[in-house]
């Protein structure tokens, strides 16, 4: 097998694998959560990443159009609220991302139907 043929085979393998990776993401009411998020209660998810990694994920996933504001003012608690600028009924209108006692969690706020 020539070098060019190996390159083509590797490229095809990567392109075939990428859609499978995209399907592994967790979606809740239209909100994309980090890989590995585990449901712990209704609309509440535990994330197996650090708080900083989780915030970085949401910055990359939801750009500057999605406003962020701090929501906790207590020692030992990190929390931020991310606002969906165009929520629809049944879709997410906000995400509360917080770290408490070493665990990172995300609470998905779902807009009620009109």
Secondary structure, DSSP 8 states (H G I E B T S, - for coil): --HHHHHHHHHHHHHHHHHHHHHTSEEETTEEE-TT-EEEETTEEEESS-HHHHHHHHHHHS-TTS-EEE---STT-EEEEEE-TT--TTSEEEEEEEEETTEEEEEEEE----
